[in-house]
Amino acid sequence: MAWDTARTKQLLLDAAVEEFAEHGPEGARIARVATRAGVNKERIYQYFGGKEKLFVAVLEAELRKLAAAVPLAPEQAEDLGDYAGRIFDYHQRHPHFVRLLAWEGLQCQDRVAAQCERTDHYDEKIAAIAAAQRAGAVTDGVAPGQIMHSVISLTVSWFNLPQLSRMLVPGVADGGAAAQRAALVDAVRRLTA
Protein backbone atom coordinates (compact mmCIF):
# COMPACT_ATOMS: atom_id res chain seq x y z
CA MET A 1 0.00 0.00 0.00
CA ALA A 2 1.34 3.44 -0.95
CA TRP A 3 2.04 5.95 1.80
CA ASP A 4 -0.41 8.87 1.81
CA THR A 5 2.04 11.75 2.22
CA ALA A 6 -0.58 14.51 2.01
CA ARG A 7 -2.74 12.87 4.68
CA THR A 8 0.25 12.31 6.95
CA LYS A 9 1.37 15.93 6.60
CA GLN A 10 -2.14 17.10 7.44
CA LEU A 11 -2.31 14.83 10.49
CA LEU A 12 0.98 16.29 11.69
CA LEU A 13 -0.11 19.88 11.04
CA ASP A 14 -3.40 19.34 12.89
CA ALA A 15 -1.61 17.82 15.86
CA ALA A 16 1.04 20.54 15.80
CA VAL A 17 -1.60 23.31 15.91
CA GLU A 18 -2.78 22.09 19.30
CA GLU A 19 0.73 21.42 20.61
CA PHE A 20 2.06 24.84 19.62
CA ALA A 21 -1.06 26.64 20.86
CA GLU A 22 -0.72 24.97 24.25
CA HIS A 23 3.06 25.13 24.71
CA GLY A 24 4.47 27.64 22.23
CA PRO A 25 7.36 26.99 19.86
CA GLU A 26 9.87 26.51 22.66
CA GLY A 27 7.75 24.28 24.89
CA ALA A 28 6.25 22.14 22.13
CA ARG A 29 7.63 18.64 21.78
CA ILE A 30 8.01 16.74 18.52
CA ALA A 31 7.25 13.48 20.30
CA ARG A 32 3.88 14.79 21.52
CA VAL A 33 3.00 16.04 18.02
CA ALA A 34 3.82 12.63 16.58
CA THR A 35 1.83 10.84 19.28
CA ARG A 36 -1.21 13.09 18.75
CA ALA A 37 -0.99 12.50 15.00
CA GLY A 38 -0.40 8.76 15.36
CA VAL A 39 2.64 9.12 13.12
CA ASN A 40 6.32 8.29 13.60
CA LYS A 41 8.17 11.44 14.66
CA GLU A 42 10.76 10.91 11.94
CA ARG A 43 8.09 11.97 9.43
CA ILE A 44 8.14 15.46 10.98
CA TYR A 45 11.82 15.82 10.18
CA GLN A 46 11.31 14.30 6.74
CA TYR A 47 8.38 16.56 5.79
CA PHE A 48 9.10 19.73 7.74
CA GLY A 49 12.77 19.64 8.69
CA GLY A 50 12.27 20.13 12.42
CA LYS A 51 10.25 21.89 15.07
CA GLU A 52 10.90 25.49 13.99
CA LYS A 53 9.92 24.80 10.39
CA LEU A 54 6.87 22.90 11.58
CA PHE A 55 5.80 25.95 13.60
CA VAL A 56 6.20 28.12 10.49
CA ALA A 57 4.15 25.63 8.46
CA VAL A 58 1.42 25.67 11.12
CA LEU A 59 1.27 29.48 11.14
CA GLU A 60 1.20 29.65 7.35
CA ALA A 61 -1.64 27.13 7.16
CA GLU A 62 -3.66 28.86 9.88
CA LEU A 63 -3.13 32.28 8.30
CA ARG A 64 -4.42 30.99 4.97
CA LYS A 65 -7.53 29.65 6.71
CA LEU A 66 -8.21 33.01 8.37
CA ALA A 67 -7.64 34.95 5.14
CA ALA A 68 -10.07 32.71 3.28
CA ALA A 69 -12.68 32.78 6.04
CA VAL A 70 -12.64 36.53 6.76
CA PRO A 71 -11.91 38.54 3.60
CA LEU A 72 -11.94 42.32 3.49
CA ALA A 73 -13.01 43.61 0.09
CA PRO A 74 -13.20 47.39 -0.47
CA GLU A 75 -16.99 47.44 -0.05
CA GLN A 76 -16.66 45.44 3.20
CA ALA A 77 -14.09 47.94 4.49
CA GLU A 78 -16.82 50.55 4.58
CA ASP A 79 -18.10 48.84 7.74
CA LEU A 80 -15.01 47.92 9.71
CA GLY A 81 -17.19 47.15 12.72
CA ASP A 82 -18.74 44.28 10.79
CA TYR A 83 -15.27 43.12 9.76
CA ALA A 84 -14.10 43.19 13.40
CA GLY A 85 -17.19 41.17 14.33
CA ARG A 86 -16.39 38.57 11.69
CA ILE A 87 -12.80 38.31 12.96
CA PHE A 88 -14.17 37.95 16.51
CA ASP A 89 -16.44 35.14 15.33
CA TYR A 90 -13.53 33.37 13.66
CA HIS A 91 -11.41 33.56 16.81
CA GLN A 92 -14.36 32.38 18.87
CA ARG A 93 -14.53 29.25 16.70
CA HIS A 94 -10.73 28.87 16.44
CA PRO A 95 -9.23 30.06 19.75
CA HIS A 96 -5.92 28.38 19.03
CA PHE A 97 -5.08 30.91 16.29
CA VAL A 98 -4.80 33.91 18.63
CA ARG A 99 -2.61 31.83 20.94
CA LEU A 100 -0.33 30.89 18.05
CA LEU A 101 0.09 34.57 17.14
CA ALA A 102 0.78 35.45 20.77
CA TRP A 103 3.45 32.76 20.99
CA GLU A 104 4.98 33.99 17.75
CA GLY A 105 5.10 37.52 19.13
CA LEU A 106 6.60 36.43 22.42
CA GLN A 107 9.19 33.98 21.17
CA CYS A 108 9.86 34.72 17.51
CA GLN A 109 9.95 38.52 17.30
CA ASP A 110 12.80 38.58 14.77
CA ARG A 111 11.55 35.57 12.77
CA VAL A 112 8.11 36.25 11.37
CA ALA A 113 6.55 33.28 9.63
CA ALA A 114 5.63 33.94 6.00
CA GLN A 115 6.44 37.62 6.38
CA CYS A 116 6.28 38.48 2.67
CA GLU A 117 3.01 36.60 2.15
CA ARG A 118 1.50 38.17 5.27
CA THR A 119 2.65 41.66 4.29
CA ASP A 120 1.02 41.22 0.88
CA HIS A 121 -2.16 40.00 2.57
CA TYR A 122 -2.25 43.03 4.88
CA ASP A 123 -1.40 45.39 2.03
CA GLU A 124 -4.61 44.23 0.34
CA LYS A 125 -6.60 44.99 3.48
CA ILE A 126 -4.91 48.38 3.85
CA ALA A 127 -5.79 49.16 0.23
CA ALA A 128 -9.43 48.24 0.94
CA ILE A 129 -9.47 50.61 3.92
CA ALA A 130 -7.87 53.35 1.83
CA ALA A 131 -10.63 52.88 -0.77
CA ALA A 132 -13.26 53.15 1.97
CA GLN A 133 -11.54 56.34 3.16
CA ARG A 134 -11.66 57.81 -0.35
CA ALA A 135 -15.37 56.93 -0.49
CA GLY A 136 -15.89 58.83 2.78
CA ALA A 137 -17.08 55.74 4.68
CA VAL A 138 -14.05 55.56 7.01
CA THR A 139 -12.21 58.40 8.72
CA ASP A 140 -9.24 59.66 6.76
CA GLY A 141 -7.68 61.22 9.87
CA VAL A 142 -5.78 58.00 10.59
CA ALA A 143 -3.52 56.10 8.20
CA PRO A 144 -5.15 52.94 6.83
CA GLY A 145 -2.37 50.72 8.19
CA GLN A 146 -2.90 52.14 11.67
CA ILE A 147 -6.63 51.52 11.37
CA MET A 148 -5.98 47.89 10.37
CA HIS A 149 -3.59 47.44 13.29
CA SER A 150 -6.13 48.95 15.68
CA VAL A 151 -8.98 46.75 14.46
CA ILE A 152 -6.84 43.62 14.83
CA SER A 153 -5.60 44.72 18.26
CA LEU A 154 -9.06 45.55 19.55
CA THR A 155 -10.39 42.23 18.34
CA VAL A 156 -7.70 39.89 19.63
CA SER A 157 -7.50 41.66 22.98
CA TRP A 158 -10.81 40.05 23.96
CA PHE A 159 -9.05 36.68 23.67
CA ASN A 160 -5.48 37.51 24.74
CA LEU A 161 -6.27 39.89 27.59
CA PRO A 162 -9.47 38.65 29.24
CA GLN A 163 -8.22 39.80 32.62
CA LEU A 164 -8.12 43.41 31.42
CA SER A 165 -11.61 43.09 29.97
CA ARG A 166 -12.91 41.87 33.32
CA MET A 167 -11.27 44.83 35.09
CA LEU A 168 -12.01 47.56 32.56
CA VAL A 169 -15.45 46.58 31.28
CA PRO A 170 -16.75 43.97 33.72
CA GLY A 171 -20.38 44.21 32.59
CA VAL A 172 -19.42 43.52 28.99
CA ALA A 173 -16.80 40.89 29.82
CA ASP A 174 -19.24 39.04 32.09
CA GLY A 175 -21.96 39.28 29.43
CA GLY A 176 -20.29 36.60 27.35
CA ALA A 177 -19.23 36.43 23.73
CA ALA A 178 -22.33 38.13 22.31
CA ALA A 179 -21.89 41.17 24.56
CA GLN A 180 -18.16 41.32 23.83
CA ARG A 181 -18.74 41.11 20.10
CA ALA A 182 -21.41 43.82 20.19
CA ALA A 183 -19.13 46.13 22.20
CA LEU A 184 -16.26 45.50 19.76
CA VAL A 185 -18.39 46.17 16.67
CA ASP A 186 -19.78 49.36 18.19
CA ALA A 187 -16.34 50.61 19.27
CA VAL A 188 -14.75 49.98 15.87
CA ARG A 189 -17.64 51.67 14.07
CA ARG A 190 -17.36 54.73 16.32
CA LEU A 191 -13.58 54.90 16.04
CA THR A 192 -13.51 54.59 12.26
CA ALA A 193 -16.61 56.63 11.30
N, C-alpha and C positions, 0 to 999 in steps of 0.2 A: 504494500500500500504506500502511495506517495505521501510525503510529509506536506501538510497544509501550512506553508510558511505564512501566508497572510493571516490565517486564523490564529496561529501561534503568536505572531506579533501583536495582534489585537488583544489576545488574552493577557499578554504581558503588559501592554499599555493600560488596559483596564485595571489590572491589579496594581500597577505602578501609580495610577491616579490616587487610589486610596492610600497607599503607603506614603507617598510624598505629601499628600494633604495632611495626614496624621503626624508625620515625623519630620517633614522638611527634607531638603536634599542632603543635609549632613547626617541626620538621624535615620534616614531610610536605609533599609538593608536589602541587598540583592536577594538573599536567601528567602526573606519573607515575601518579596514580590514573586519569586519563582513558586513558592509554596502556594500562595493565593491563586496563582495562574494555573497550578498543576502542571508546571513545565520545568524541565531541567534548567538550573540557573546558567548553565553554559550557553544556552540559547540567547540570553540577554547580552552576553559579550559578543556572540556571533552576529546578532541582528542590530545591536545598538552600540556596541563598543565599550560599555561600562555604565556606571551609575550616573555620571554627569550627563552623558549624551542621552541616556534614557530620560532624565529629568527634562532636558530640552525637547525631546520628542513628545513627552507628555504635554508640556506647555504649548507646543505648536499645535498639537491635535486639539487641545481644549480651546485654544484661541480660535481655531477654524470653526469649531462648533458654535462658539458665541457669535462670531461674525455672521455666520449663516442664519442663526436663530434671531438675532436682533440687528437687522440692517438699519442704516440711517440714510435714506434718500433725501435729496434736497426738500421735497415737499413734506417729509416727516420731520425735518429739522425745524420747521415752522412751529412745532409744538414739542419743545424739548422736555417738557414735563411728561408728556406721553412716552417719549423715548426713555426717560429715567425710570418710569414705571415699568416699561418692558424689560429694562435691564434688571430692575429689582425682582421682577417675576422670574427671570432666568436664574438669578442667584438664589432665589428661594427654592427653585427646583434642583439646582446644582450647587450646593453650598461648598463643595470641595474646590471650586474654581477660585473663589476669593481667597481661600486659604493658600492655594498654590501661588497666587500672585503675591500674597503677603510673605510667604517663604522666599520667593524669588527676590523681593525687595530687601528682606533682612539678610539673606545669605549670599546673594549673587549680584550685588549692586553694580559691579563692573563687568558682568557677563550677562547681558540681556539676551534671552532666548529669542531667536528669530527677529532680531532688531530691525533689519531692513524691511521684512515682510510686515511687521507690526507698524513701523513708521508709515509705510505706504497705506496700510489700512486706516490709520488715524488721519493721514493726510486727506483721504476721501471723506471722512467724517467732518474734518475741519472745513473742507471745501463746501460741504452741504450746509454747514452753519453759516459760512460766509455768504452763500446764496440766499439763505433765509434772512440774513442781515440786510442784504441789498434789496430784498423784497419788503423790508420794513417789519417783518414778523418777529425778529429777535433784535435785542438791543445791539447797537453798533458801538457802544461806549466801552466795550471789552473785546479784546482780541479773540477771534474764534477758537484758537488753540487753548486759551485760558478758560473759555466757556466749556470746552470739551473736558478739560482737566477737572473743572469744578463739578460738572455733572457726574463724572465718574467718581470723584472723591465723595460727593454727597451720597451717592448711591451705595458704594461699598462700605461706607462708614457704619451703616445700619448693621452690617454683618461682622465687620472687623472691630468695631468699637461699641459693642452693646452696653458696656458698663457706662460709657459717657452718655449714651441715649437715656439710660435709666436715671442718671443724675440730672441731665439737662432738660429732658422732656419726659418726665416719668409717666404722665398721662398717656402720651402717644406710645412710648415704649411698652407700657403695660397693656396697651390696647391691641397688641398682636400685629401680625403682618399686614392686615388690611389697613389699620390705622397708620402704621409706619409708611406704607406705600402712599396712602392719600396725603400724608404730610410732606413726603418727598416730592410728589408730583406738584403739589401746590407751591412749595418753596421754589422749585426749579422754574415753574411758570412765572412766579413773581420776580425772581432774580433775572430772568432772561427777557422779560416783556419789554 
